Amino acid sequence: MAFNVIKPGLLALVQDLGRHGHQSIGLTTGGPMDEVAFRWGNALLDNDCNCPEIEITFGMLTLEAQADTSIAITGADLAATLNDKSITPWQTYAIKKGDVLAFQQPIWGLRAYLAVKGGFHCEPTLGSVATVVREKIGGLTGNGDKLQKGDVLAYQAYHDHEKRSVPRLAIPNYGNREIPVILGYQYQSFSSLERANFFSSDYKVSSNSDRMGYRLEGQEIHSNLKGIISEGIAYGAIQIPKDGQPIVLLQDRQTIGGYPKIGCVTRIGGSILAQQKPGDVIQFTPITVDQAEQERHLQMARLTQWR
């Protein structure tokens, strides 16, 4: 009772909501780059919110089902097909034994999420199955391996499929590339001109971007600080290294760092950012902590009410 991996694609990883409580020993959290899409995948199937899913980056993944089940696909549109028939994200589908599920190159967005009824069966490492390739932890093997041809993604067979879809208003607009930023405590070390440049400039997503962080190319900005003592790194922290090009640190970020930080993208903003491809252009917009909390509460309330 499993999906057999026929083609592994560019980067397909087993993820749950992350490995928390271990940053003091240098282990990052991991988890889904687009948390909103991940949570909706499990909600569509009435799964626990932390059930493991597959994060599919850029597509090219092909799976063959060995037993009946229900799946949900959320996040980017990776031109998915079920037995060569096109299917769209943000809804559930019935899977029969022998069905072939395939993902192609992105139509829009970058990362799709595949959830299965009851979640994929994996052995946790330090309380989580989240795959962090750089740290060689999590995933099917426990060693941080991405999916490979011949891997077996186990699940519990399920026959009572229910067709569901995410309400249109709850589906994120990945085309809205204004990323909200909460100002950081080192914000004052940037002059008023540098701040204005940061929030009024377009930044292009560099090809040198990954799950650790998104490197951006555009207007240089510089802090008055020559350097800082290494300190803990929060999700979404926007580091400004010596070359003045911002780096947004995401799920697989290092646990400490010593560059000045102008602010921090929100979880919702980070989900939108994670769906941008190299070459896409974004802008940053400042918001308050209260606004960020309201945005988060609204998103979670939609999920709770829908469930």
DONU-157462 format. One line per field, with one value per residue (C-alpha): residue number from 0; residue in three letters; x, y, z. Coordinates in Angstrom, 2 decimals. Example, Ala and Ser with C-alpha at 12.3 -4.5 7.8 and 13.67 -1.06 7.14 Angstrom:
BEGIN
num	0  1 $
residuo	ALA  SER $
xx	12.30  13.67 $
yy	-4.50  -1.06 $
zz	7.80  7.14 $
END
This chain:
BEGIN
num	0  1  2  3  4  5  6  7  8  9  10  11  12  13  14  15  16  17  18  19  20  21  22  23  24  25  26  27  28  29  30  31  32  33  34  35  36  37  38  39  40  41  42  43  44  45  46  47  48  49  50  51  52  53  54  55  56  57  58  59  60  61  62  63  64  65  66  67  68  69  70  71  72  73  74  75  76  77  78  79  80  81  82  83  84  85  86  87  88  89  90  91  92  93  94  95  96  97  98  99  100  101  102  103  104  105  106  107  108  109  110  111  112  113  114  115  116  117  118  119  120  121  122  123  124  125  126  127  128  129  130  131  132  133  134  135  136  137  138  139  140  141  142  143  144  145  146  147  148  149  150  151  152  153  154  155  156  157  158  159  160  161  162  163  164  165  166  167  168  169  170  171  172  173  174  175  176  177  178  179  180  181  182  183  184  185  186  187  188  189  190  191  192  193  194  195  196  197  198  199  200  201  202  203  204  205  206  207  208  209  210  211  212  213  214  215  216  217  218  219  220  221  222  223  224  225  226  227  228  229  230  231  232  233  234  235  236  237  238  239  240  241  242  243  244  245  246  247  248  249  250  251  252  253  254  255  256  257  258  259  260  261  262  263  264  265  266  267  268  269  270  271  272  273  274  275  276  277  278  279  280  281  282  283  284  285  286  287  288  289  290  291  292  293  294  295  296  297  298  299  300  301  302  303  304  305  306 $
residuo	MET  ALA  PHE  ASN  VAL  ILE  LYS  PRO  GLY  LEU  LEU  ALA  LEU  VAL  GLN  ASP  LEU  GLY  ARG  HIS  GLY  HIS  GLN  SER  ILE  GLY  LEU  THR  THR  GLY  GLY  PRO  MET  ASP  GLU  VAL  ALA  PHE  ARG  TRP  GLY  ASN  ALA  LEU  LEU  ASP  ASN  ASP  CYS  ASN  CYS  PRO  GLU  ILE  GLU  ILE  THR  PHE  GLY  MET  LEU  THR  LEU  GLU  ALA  GLN  ALA  ASP  THR  SER  ILE  ALA  ILE  THR  GLY  ALA  ASP  LEU  ALA  ALA  THR  LEU  ASN  ASP  LYS  SER  ILE  THR  PRO  TRP  GLN  THR  TYR  ALA  ILE  LYS  LYS  GLY  ASP  VAL  LEU  ALA  PHE  GLN  GLN  PRO  ILE  TRP  GLY  LEU  ARG  ALA  TYR  LEU  ALA  VAL  LYS  GLY  GLY  PHE  HIS  CYS  GLU  PRO  THR  LEU  GLY  SER  VAL  ALA  THR  VAL  VAL  ARG  GLU  LYS  ILE  GLY  GLY  LEU  THR  GLY  ASN  GLY  ASP  LYS  LEU  GLN  LYS  GLY  ASP  VAL  LEU  ALA  TYR  GLN  ALA  TYR  HIS  ASP  HIS  GLU  LYS  ARG  SER  VAL  PRO  ARG  LEU  ALA  ILE  PRO  ASN  TYR  GLY  ASN  ARG  GLU  ILE  PRO  VAL  ILE  LEU  GLY  TYR  GLN  TYR  GLN  SER  PHE  SER  SER  LEU  GLU  ARG  ALA  ASN  PHE  PHE  SER  SER  ASP  TYR  LYS  VAL  SER  SER  ASN  SER  ASP  ARG  MET  GLY  TYR  ARG  LEU  GLU  GLY  GLN  GLU  ILE  HIS  SER  ASN  LEU  LYS  GLY  ILE  ILE  SER  GLU  GLY  ILE  ALA  TYR  GLY  ALA  ILE  GLN  ILE  PRO  LYS  ASP  GLY  GLN  PRO  ILE  VAL  LEU  LEU  GLN  ASP  ARG  GLN  THR  ILE  GLY  GLY  TYR  PRO  LYS  ILE  GLY  CYS  VAL  THR  ARG  ILE  GLY  GLY  SER  ILE  LEU  ALA  GLN  GLN  LYS  PRO  GLY  ASP  VAL  ILE  GLN  PHE  THR  PRO  ILE  THR  VAL  ASP  GLN  ALA  GLU  GLN  GLU  ARG  HIS  LEU  GLN  MET  ALA  ARG  LEU  THR  GLN  TRP  ARG $
xx	0.00  2.20  3.23  6.22  8.55  8.95  10.70  12.05  11.95  14.30  13.69  10.91  11.12  9.08  8.04  5.95  5.67  9.28  11.77  11.40  13.36  16.81  18.31  20.43  22.47  22.65  19.75  17.40  13.64  13.08  9.42  7.35  8.50  4.85  3.21  -0.19  -0.36  0.91  -1.76  -4.54  -3.37  -3.95  -7.16  -8.72  -8.30  -9.22  -5.67  -3.85  -2.15  1.31  0.80  3.76  3.36  5.63  7.02  7.62  9.95  9.79  7.95  9.11  7.92  6.02  4.36  2.41  -0.24  -0.28  -3.58  -6.71  -6.58  -7.49  -4.96  -4.92  -2.69  -2.03  0.49  1.89  0.37  2.99  0.84  -0.12  -1.77  -3.62  -3.44  -2.43  -5.48  -4.79  -5.73  -5.58  -4.27  -6.20  -8.57  -8.82  -8.72  -9.60  -6.67  -7.11  -4.55  -2.38  -3.04  -0.09  0.29  2.78  3.99  5.53  7.22  5.53  2.65  2.65  4.40  7.35  6.39  3.41  2.35  1.01  -0.98  -2.48  -5.33  -3.78  -0.38  2.68  4.25  7.80  9.90  10.55  14.04  14.15  10.36  9.95  10.19  11.10  13.86  16.91  19.36  22.18  22.03  21.43  18.39  14.77  12.89  12.28  15.75  16.24  19.44  18.01  17.82  15.54  13.21  14.94  13.72  12.45  11.52  8.28  5.97  3.80  0.24  -2.91  -5.37  -8.62  -11.75  -14.36  -13.25  -14.87  -14.36  -13.35  -11.71  -10.26  -12.52  -11.34  -10.81  -8.46  -6.14  -3.00  -2.31  1.22  1.22  1.11  4.82  4.70  6.31  5.35  8.24  8.27  11.03  13.87  15.68  18.74  16.55  17.84  21.36  20.21  19.99  16.68  18.02  18.97  15.54  13.80  15.91  15.06  11.29  11.06  13.26  12.54  14.56  15.09  15.23  18.73  19.35  21.49  18.38  17.25  15.43  18.10  17.51  16.49  19.31  18.11  19.64  18.92  19.55  22.42  21.73  24.21  24.09  26.14  27.16  30.51  29.50  27.66  28.29  26.70  23.17  20.16  18.39  14.59  12.55  12.31  15.23  16.54  20.30  22.33  25.86  28.80  27.80  24.49  22.31  19.55  19.21  15.89  16.55  13.89  13.16  16.62  18.45  21.54  20.80  23.19  24.60  26.52  25.14  22.86  19.16  16.77  13.66  11.84  9.30  6.08  5.08  2.45  4.96  7.51  4.99  4.45  8.21  8.86  6.66  8.79  11.21  14.70  14.26  10.92  10.79  9.50  9.11  9.08  6.45  6.67  3.93  3.53  3.57  -0.16  -0.86  1.23  -0.65  -4.00  -2.92  -1.85  -5.03  -7.18  -5.41  -5.64  -9.29  -10.16  -8.57  -10.29  -13.70  -13.40  -12.46 $
yy	0.00  2.75  5.01  3.71  6.46  6.00  9.34  11.28  14.75  17.61  17.84  15.99  15.88  14.40  17.22  17.81  21.10  20.92  19.72  22.14  22.51  21.55  24.83  25.03  22.09  23.57  21.73  23.86  23.29  22.25  21.89  23.14  26.22  27.12  26.44  27.72  25.23  22.42  23.04  23.12  19.80  18.05  19.99  18.83  15.22  15.73  14.73  15.93  19.22  17.63  14.58  14.12  15.33  15.49  18.89  18.86  21.58  22.26  19.00  16.11  13.58  10.41  8.01  4.77  3.85  0.34  0.76  2.92  6.18  9.88  12.60  16.39  18.65  22.24  24.98  25.60  24.35  21.87  20.65  17.51  14.59  11.53  8.72  11.36  13.54  17.07  17.86  21.16  21.94  22.94  19.96  16.24  13.27  9.58  7.26  3.65  0.86  1.21  4.92  7.01  10.51  12.81  16.39  18.39  21.82  24.79  26.66  29.06  28.87  26.62  24.17  21.81  19.66  16.12  14.93  11.46  10.35  9.59  10.95  9.18  6.66  7.60  7.02  10.34  11.49  13.71  13.95  14.91  13.47  16.88  16.43  18.72  17.60  19.86  18.39  14.81  14.29  13.27  11.88  8.25  7.08  9.41  10.62  13.66  12.03  13.45  10.98  8.55  6.25  3.04  4.61  3.41  6.00  3.98  4.95  3.34  2.25  4.24  3.69  6.31  9.28  12.69  15.37  18.69  21.92  24.96  28.06  30.51  33.33  31.13  30.29  32.48  34.86  33.85  36.63  39.26  39.75  42.34  40.57  41.93  42.68  43.28  45.75  44.31  45.75  46.49  48.56  51.78  50.97  51.64  55.30  56.77  56.71  53.02  52.16  54.09  52.32  48.92  49.42  51.23  48.91  45.81  42.72  39.76  36.23  34.89  31.44  30.89  30.46  27.34  26.09  27.65  31.15  33.34  35.52  38.68  40.93  44.65  47.93  47.58  48.68  48.99  49.17  51.48  48.38  46.93  43.55  41.97  39.11  35.95  35.51  33.25  33.47  33.68  32.36  35.03  37.15  39.46  39.53  42.26  40.98  43.16  43.20  44.88  42.24  40.97  37.30  36.07  33.09  30.38  26.83  25.30  28.42  28.23  28.63  31.57  34.39  37.65  39.99  42.96  42.30  44.99  42.99  39.68  38.43  37.00  33.34  34.26  36.40  33.60  31.21  33.62  34.17  30.41  30.15  32.63  31.25  32.53  35.67  36.63  40.17  41.04  44.10  44.46  46.37  47.21  46.08  46.12  43.12  43.65  43.53  40.37  38.71  39.65  38.21  34.97  34.70  35.24  32.47  30.03  30.96  30.12  26.71  26.05  27.19  25.10  22.00 $
zz	0.00  -1.33  -4.18  -6.10  -7.31  -11.08  -11.70  -8.69  -10.26  -9.52  -5.77  -3.97  -0.16  2.66  4.99  8.08  9.98  11.11  13.72  16.60  19.82  18.53  17.27  20.42  19.06  15.57  13.90  11.84  11.70  8.09  7.12  4.17  2.31  1.65  5.01  3.86  0.98  3.24  5.88  3.29  1.86  5.17  5.86  2.58  3.71  7.39  8.33  11.41  10.51  10.93  8.69  6.32  2.73  -0.31  -1.28  -5.05  -6.36  -10.11  -10.83  -13.05  -10.42  -11.45  -8.99  -9.41  -6.83  -5.35  -3.46  -3.44  -1.50  -1.62  -2.32  -2.21  -4.29  -3.22  -3.93  -7.40  -10.63  -11.88  -14.79  -12.86  -14.64  -13.38  -15.95  -18.53  -17.80  -16.54  -12.96  -11.08  -7.57  -4.45  -4.46  -3.73  -6.11  -5.83  -6.53  -7.67  -7.68  -10.78  -11.29  -12.45  -11.00  -12.73  -12.28  -15.13  -15.21  -13.49  -15.11  -12.17  -8.82  -7.98  -5.23  -5.05  -2.10  -2.33  0.68  1.10  3.38  6.78  5.76  4.39  6.77  7.78  10.88  12.70  13.57  16.67  16.58  12.92  9.40  7.90  5.31  5.57  2.90  4.13  7.64  6.41  8.59  8.07  5.09  4.14  5.17  8.14  6.42  4.64  1.21  -1.47  -3.18  -5.52  -8.27  -6.68  -3.33  -1.75  -0.14  2.22  3.19  4.58  1.87  1.81  -0.28  0.74  -1.31  -0.82  -3.45  -1.87  -2.94  -1.18  -1.25  -3.89  -1.36  0.68  -2.24  -2.07  -4.93  -5.94  -8.51  -5.74  -5.21  -2.43  0.50  3.97  6.34  10.10  10.94  13.03  16.02  13.83  11.47  13.05  11.85  8.26  7.25  6.08  2.51  2.75  4.17  1.40  -1.21  0.26  0.30  -3.06  -5.13  -7.18  -6.31  -8.62  -7.21  -7.83  -9.32  -6.22  -4.05  -2.23  0.87  3.08  1.77  -1.16  -2.47  -4.17  -6.80  -7.01  -5.19  -2.73  0.84  3.67  7.46  9.65  11.60  10.54  11.86  14.77  17.16  15.78  17.09  16.61  13.25  13.10  10.20  7.49  8.72  5.96  6.25  4.56  3.84  2.78  -0.89  0.06  -1.64  0.73  1.67  3.10  5.36  5.24  6.45  6.14  7.40  9.58  13.30  13.93  11.82  12.08  9.40  10.17  9.57  8.36  9.19  8.90  6.37  7.82  7.52  4.95  3.06  3.21  1.64  -1.26  -1.63  -1.72  -4.82  -6.79  -9.37  -10.23  -12.32  -10.72  -9.33  -5.84  -3.63  0.15  2.11  5.85  8.25  12.02  14.33  14.91  11.18  10.83  13.69  12.16  8.82  10.52  12.60  9.50  7.59  10.50  11.15  7.54  7.98  11.30  10.08  6.92  8.90 $
END
